[in-house]
């Protein structure tokens, strides 16, 4: 049988088993002590028939585990201070001797004290197959079969699209139809971590930390990173509403389905997060010593002060729907959790200047299909409807620029303009007419002309 986890130290093996037990559903698995071996490498809890039971674990990364190891753990479990039922477990990457197995069996049959479960390398490999653990390099592949919903089932995929285009003026609802739909399922982790640390000096305790924090981490090729608060909120508030991930189902709803990979191991994400938790809870404390001298001390939790209580993988759908209007494609991008969603890209954006200002009015140009801000939206002179500055044909009349859908409309208006009475033509430039009137009145007043 090949040697397991060749590169791992005993402590590395303990940390790996903490992740394994967490994946198996045990509550709050943590390394009990990093100093002298007291026979309690890992402690955790489990729920049995509605009751919480403590589990004390001894980890042995060696080829053979003999009877004294099992005896020592039995004693450690018996003396473990826990108000409730408890049991022991010995886990090894190798095998147990026959006397070790006999001792554990007698303890179990005796029934007068806590039982001892033995997990050898063979059983560990079976467990590894269930949770995606590669025992030969210590990697735990994060397996995820849960996703937030890319749309609200009762509303359908069209609801977010229609809502996004609703503020656009001059765009009939009937024209809002997706030409393509893409869903990218982004790997995310919701991690709950607790910190318990006490800092003492010669004058006693100067600082304590006892906090439980929740984190959301993006876990694909861009990770580990902390996403924007809006996306954190989507995951943390709606992870309890996650559904079974079934790629074939979503392929019926979307033209393209992309599923991101969890690019790192669970252990790597845990280590990354532990460092950030320690950073977040590092503070400088000022205190007065017994000699009445003021001191300052940086209080930084140790790695062992931080416990990863739970790691919940879930996919966050990022949906892109494209509406094709004339010469332009207008994408609508959002992250979704059922009815809840956070906009990434909105169609309320001017195609000419790229502005997406809050409170701005955006108008659809039926001539070319663009969406434009007020600065790039004009009124077509002949038909009196909106047109954008990008596609309009322009001509100046009475020093005023006029906008037309095409050369044909321009020529039609030029013919009408030529036929206009002379007194009507200046009205093509009302500001000019108003300026002339004001100037004339000012001149008459200056000349002493009196209006009656």
C-alpha positions in Angstrom: 0.0 0.0 0.0 1.5 3.4 -0.9 2.4 5.7 1.9 -0.3 8.3 2.5 0.4 12.1 2.7 4.2 11.7 2.5 4.9 15.4 2.8 2.6 16.0 5.8 3.8 16.5 9.4 1.7 15.3 12.3 0.3 18.8 12.8 -0.5 19.1 9.1 -2.4 15.8 9.3 -4.4 17.1 12.3 -5.3 20.3 10.3 -6.3 18.2 7.3 -8.6 16.0 9.5 -10.2 19.1 10.9 -11.3 19.9 7.4 -12.4 16.3 6.8 -14.6 16.3 9.9 -16.1 19.6 9.0 -17.0 18.1 5.6 -18.6 15.1 7.3 -20.9 17.4 9.3 -19.3 17.5 12.7 -19.8 20.7 14.6 -16.9 23.1 15.4 -14.0 20.7 14.8 -10.8 22.3 16.1 -7.2 21.4 17.1 -7.3 21.1 20.9 -3.7 21.7 21.8 -0.5 22.5 19.9 2.0 21.9 22.7 2.7 18.7 24.7 0.6 15.8 23.5 -2.3 15.2 25.9 -4.0 12.7 23.8 -6.6 15.1 22.5 -5.5 16.3 19.0 -9.0 17.4 17.9 -12.2 18.0 19.7 -15.6 18.5 18.1 -19.4 17.9 18.6 -22.0 15.8 16.9 -25.8 15.6 17.1 -27.2 12.2 18.0 -31.0 11.8 18.4 -31.3 15.6 19.1 -28.6 15.6 21.7 -25.1 17.1 21.4 -22.2 14.7 22.1 -18.5 15.6 22.4 -16.0 13.7 20.3 -12.3 13.6 21.3 -10.0 12.6 18.4 -6.4 11.4 18.4 -4.6 11.6 15.1 -1.7 9.5 14.2 0.1 10.0 10.9 2.1 6.7 11.0 2.2 3.3 9.6 1.1 1.4 12.7 -0.9 2.4 15.8 -0.6 0.1 18.8 -2.7 -0.5 21.9 -1.1 2.2 24.2 -2.3 4.9 21.9 -5.9 3.7 22.2 -5.6 3.3 26.0 -4.2 6.9 26.3 -7.1 8.3 24.3 -9.6 6.3 26.4 -8.2 8.0 29.5 -8.2 11.4 27.9 -11.9 11.1 26.9 -12.8 9.9 30.4 -11.2 13.0 32.0 -12.3 15.4 29.3 -14.4 18.1 31.0 -17.6 18.1 29.2 -21.2 18.4 30.5 -22.8 15.7 28.4 -22.2 12.4 26.6 -18.8 12.0 24.9 -16.8 9.4 22.9 -13.4 8.9 21.4 -11.9 8.4 18.0 -8.5 7.4 16.8 -7.6 8.2 13.1 -4.5 7.0 11.4 -3.2 7.1 7.9 -1.8 3.6 8.5 -3.2 0.6 10.3 -4.1 -0.6 13.9 -2.4 -3.5 15.5 -4.7 -6.4 16.6 -4.2 -5.6 20.4 -5.3 -2.0 19.6 -8.5 -3.3 17.9 -9.2 -5.7 20.7 -8.9 -3.0 23.4 -11.3 -0.7 21.5 -13.8 -3.6 21.0 -13.7 -4.5 24.8 -14.3 -0.8 25.7 -17.3 -0.8 23.3 -18.7 -4.1 24.7 -18.1 -3.0 28.3 -20.5 -0.1 27.9 -19.5 1.5 31.2 -17.6 4.4 29.7 -17.1 6.4 26.5 -16.7 4.2 23.4 -13.7 4.4 21.0 -14.0 4.4 17.2 -11.0 3.4 15.1 -10.5 4.8 11.6 -7.6 3.3 9.7 -6.1 4.2 6.3 -8.4 2.0 4.4 -11.5 3.5 6.0 -10.0 7.0 5.6 -9.7 6.4 1.8 -13.4 5.4 1.7 -14.3 8.7 3.5 -12.0 10.6 1.1 -13.9 9.3 -1.9 -17.1 10.7 -0.4 -15.8 14.2 0.2 -13.4 14.7 -2.7 -10.2 14.3 -0.7 -6.9 13.3 -2.5 -5.0 11.5 0.3 -1.8 11.4 -1.7 -1.3 15.1 -1.8 -3.6 16.3 0.9 -5.9 18.3 -1.4 -9.6 18.6 -0.6 -11.6 19.4 -3.7 -14.5 21.6 -2.8 -17.6 19.9 -4.1 -20.7 22.0 -4.5 -24.2 20.9 -5.5 -26.1 24.0 -4.3 -26.8 27.2 -6.2 -28.8 30.4 -5.6 -31.6 30.6 -8.1 -30.8 32.5 -11.3 -34.4 33.8 -11.4 -37.6 33.7 -9.5 -39.5 30.6 -10.9 -43.0 32.2 -10.6 -41.8 35.4 -12.5 -39.5 33.8 -15.1 -36.4 35.2 -16.9 -38.3 38.1 -18.6 -39.1 39.9 -15.3 -35.5 41.2 -14.7 -35.2 42.1 -18.3 -38.4 44.1 -18.5 -37.6 45.8 -15.2 -34.2 46.9 -16.5 -35.6 48.5 -19.6 -38.7 50.0 -18.0 -37.1 53.4 -17.4 -36.0 53.8 -21.0 -38.2 56.2 -22.9 -39.5 55.7 -26.4 -39.1 52.0 -26.2 -42.3 49.8 -26.6 -42.4 46.9 -24.2 -43.0 44.5 -27.1 -39.4 45.2 -28.4 -37.8 44.1 -25.2 -36.8 40.5 -26.0 -33.6 38.7 -25.3 -31.5 37.7 -28.3 -29.2 35.7 -26.1 -29.0 34.5 -22.4 -25.9 33.4 -20.5 -25.6 32.2 -17.0 -22.2 32.0 -15.2 -22.3 30.2 -11.9 -19.6 31.8 -9.7 -18.2 29.7 -6.9 -18.6 31.3 -3.5 -17.9 30.3 0.1 -19.8 31.4 3.2 -17.4 30.9 6.1 -18.2 31.3 9.7 -15.2 31.8 12.0 -14.9 32.4 15.7 -12.0 34.1 17.6 -11.4 33.4 21.3 -8.2 35.0 22.6 -7.0 36.3 26.0 -4.0 38.6 26.4 -2.3 38.9 29.7 0.7 40.7 31.2 2.1 40.9 34.7 -0.8 43.1 35.7 -3.4 40.5 34.5 -5.7 40.4 31.5 -5.5 43.5 29.4 -7.6 42.4 26.4 -10.1 39.7 25.4 -11.6 38.7 22.0 -14.7 36.5 21.8 -16.3 37.1 18.4 -18.0 35.1 15.7 -17.8 36.5 12.2 -19.3 35.6 8.9 -17.4 36.0 5.6 -18.3 35.5 1.9 -15.3 34.7 -0.3 -15.2 34.5 -4.1 -13.5 31.1 -4.8 -12.9 30.9 -8.6 -9.8 31.9 -10.6 -10.2 35.4 -9.3 -10.2 34.3 -5.7 -9.7 34.2 -2.9 -11.2 37.7 -2.8 -13.9 39.4 -0.9 -16.6 40.4 -3.3 -18.5 43.7 -3.3 -20.9 44.1 -0.3 -23.9 43.7 -2.5 -22.8 40.3 -3.6 -21.8 39.3 0.0 -25.3 40.3 1.0 -26.9 38.2 -1.7 -25.0 35.1 -0.6 -25.3 35.5 3.2 -29.0 36.4 3.2 -30.1 33.8 0.7 -27.8 30.8 1.0 -30.6 29.1 3.0 -32.8 29.3 -0.1 -30.2 27.5 -2.3 -31.5 24.8 -4.7 -29.9 21.7 -6.1 -27.5 22.6 -8.9 -28.6 20.8 -12.1 -26.7 22.0 -15.1 -29.0 20.2 -17.5 -32.0 22.2 -16.2 -30.3 25.5 -16.7 -29.1 24.6 -20.2 -32.8 24.6 -21.2 -33.2 28.2 -19.9 -29.9 29.7 -21.1 -28.0 29.6 -24.4 -24.7 29.3 -22.6 -24.0 27.9 -19.1 -20.6 28.5 -17.5 -19.7 26.8 -14.2 -16.7 28.2 -12.4 -14.3 25.9 -10.6 -13.3 26.1 -6.9 -9.7 26.8 -7.8 -8.1 26.2 -4.4 -8.4 23.6 -1.7 -10.6 24.2 1.3 -7.5 24.2 3.5 -6.0 27.0 1.4 -9.1 29.1 1.7 -9.2 28.5 5.5 -5.6 29.5 5.9 -6.1 32.6 3.8 -9.2 33.6 5.9 -7.5 32.8 9.3 -4.8 35.4 8.5 -7.4 38.0 7.7 -9.4 37.3 10.8 -6.2 37.7 12.8 -5.5 41.0 11.1 -9.1 42.2 11.7 -8.8 41.5 15.4 -5.3 42.8 15.9 -5.2 45.9 18.1 -2.8 47.9 20.3 -3.7 48.1 24.0 -2.4 50.7 26.3 -2.2 49.8 30.0 -0.4 50.9 33.2 2.1 48.5 34.7 2.6 47.7 38.4 5.3 50.4 38.5 2.8 53.0 37.3 4.5 53.2 33.9 2.4 53.3 30.8 2.9 50.5 28.3 1.5 49.5 24.9 1.2 46.0 23.6 0.0 44.7 20.2 -2.6 42.0 20.8 -2.8 39.7 17.8 -4.7 36.5 18.0 -2.7 33.3 17.4 -3.6 31.0 14.6 -4.9 28.5 17.1 -7.2 31.2 18.5 -9.2 31.2 15.2 -11.6 28.4 14.5 -13.4 27.9 11.2 -16.8 26.8 12.4 -18.4 26.1 9.0 -17.7 26.4 5.3 -20.7 26.4 3.0 -20.0 26.4 -0.8 -22.7 27.8 -3.1 -22.8 29.1 -6.6 -23.9 32.7 -7.2 -25.5 33.0 -10.7 -24.4 36.0 -12.8 -26.9 36.3 -15.6 -26.4 38.2 -18.9 -29.3 38.9 -21.2 -28.8 40.8 -24.4 -31.5 42.8 -26.2 -30.7 43.6 -29.8 -32.2 46.9 -31.0 -31.3 48.1 -34.5 -27.5 48.4 -34.8 -26.9 47.9 -31.0 -26.8 45.1 -28.5 -27.7 46.2 -25.0 -26.6 43.8 -22.2 -28.3 43.5 -18.9 -26.1 41.8 -16.3 -27.0 41.0 -12.7 -26.2 38.6 -9.9 -29.3 36.7 -8.8 -30.7 34.9 -5.8 -34.3 34.2 -6.8 -36.3 37.4 -6.7 -33.3 39.3 -5.2 -30.7 40.6 -7.6 -27.8 43.1 -7.9 -27.2 44.9 -11.1 -23.8 44.7 -12.7 -24.6 46.3 -16.1 -27.7 48.3 -16.9 -29.1 49.3 -20.3 -29.7 52.8 -18.8 -26.4 54.0 -20.2 -25.6 56.4 -23.1 -23.9 54.5 -25.9 -22.1 57.7 -27.0 -20.6 59.0 -23.8 -20.9 55.9 -21.6 -22.5 57.9 -18.8 -24.6 56.0 -16.2 -25.6 58.8 -14.0 -28.3 58.3 -11.3 -31.5 60.2 -12.0 -30.6 60.8 -15.7 -33.3 60.2 -18.4 -32.3 57.8 -21.1 -34.1 57.6 -24.5 -34.2 54.9 -27.2 -33.5 56.0 -30.7 -35.8 54.1 -33.0 -33.7 55.1 -36.0 -30.5 53.2 -35.0 -31.5 51.3 -31.8 -29.1 53.2 -29.5 -29.9 54.4 -25.9 -28.8 57.9 -25.1 -28.6 60.5 -22.4 -30.4 63.9 -22.8 -27.2 65.5 -24.2 -27.2 63.0 -27.1 -31.0 62.9 -27.7 -32.6 65.4 -30.1 -36.0 65.8 -31.7 -36.3 64.8 -35.3 -37.5 67.9 -37.1 -39.9 66.4 -39.6 -41.5 63.7 -37.5 -41.1 65.2 -34.0 -39.8 62.0 -32.4 -36.5 61.3 -30.6 -33.3 60.7 -32.5 -29.7 60.4 -31.3 -26.8 62.7 -32.4 -24.9 59.7 -33.5 -27.1 58.6 -36.4 -28.9 61.9 -37.3 -28.4 63.7 -40.6 -28.0 67.4 -39.8 -28.5 70.6 -41.6 -28.5 74.3 -40.5 -31.6 76.5 -41.0 -31.4 80.1 -39.9 -28.2 79.2 -38.1 -29.9 76.5 -36.1 -29.0 72.8 -36.5 -31.9 70.5 -37.3 -31.8 66.6 -37.0 -33.3 64.1 -39.4 -33.6 60.4 -39.7 -32.1 60.3 -43.2 -31.4 62.2 -46.3 -35.0 61.6 -47.6 -36.5 63.3 -44.5 -34.0 66.2 -44.9 -34.9 66.7 -48.5 -38.6 66.6 -47.7 -38.1 69.3 -45.0 -36.0 71.4 -47.3 -38.8 71.5 -49.9 -41.3 72.5 -47.1 -38.9 75.1 -45.9 -38.5 76.7 -49.3 -42.3 76.9 -49.5 -42.6 78.7 -46.1 -43.7 82.3 -46.0 -40.7 84.6 -45.2 -42.0 85.5 -41.8 -42.2 81.9 -40.7 -38.7 80.8 -41.6 -37.0 82.7 -38.7 -39.1 80.6 -36.3 -36.7 77.7 -37.1 -34.4 79.5 -34.7 -36.6 80.7 -31.8 -33.6 81.8 -29.6 -32.4 84.0 -32.5 -35.8 85.5 -32.9 -36.1 86.1 -29.1 -32.6 87.7 -29.1 -33.5 90.0 -31.9 -36.7 91.2 -30.2 -34.9 91.8 -27.0 -32.2 93.8 -28.7 -34.8 95.9 -30.6 -36.7 96.7 -27.4 -33.5 97.6 -25.7 -32.5 100.0 -28.5 -35.9 101.7 -28.5 -35.8 102.2 -24.8 -32.3 103.7 -25.1 -33.6 106.1 -27.7 -36.3 107.3 -25.4 -39.2 105.6 -27.1 -42.1 105.2 -24.7 -44.5 102.3 -24.9 -48.1 103.1 -24.1 
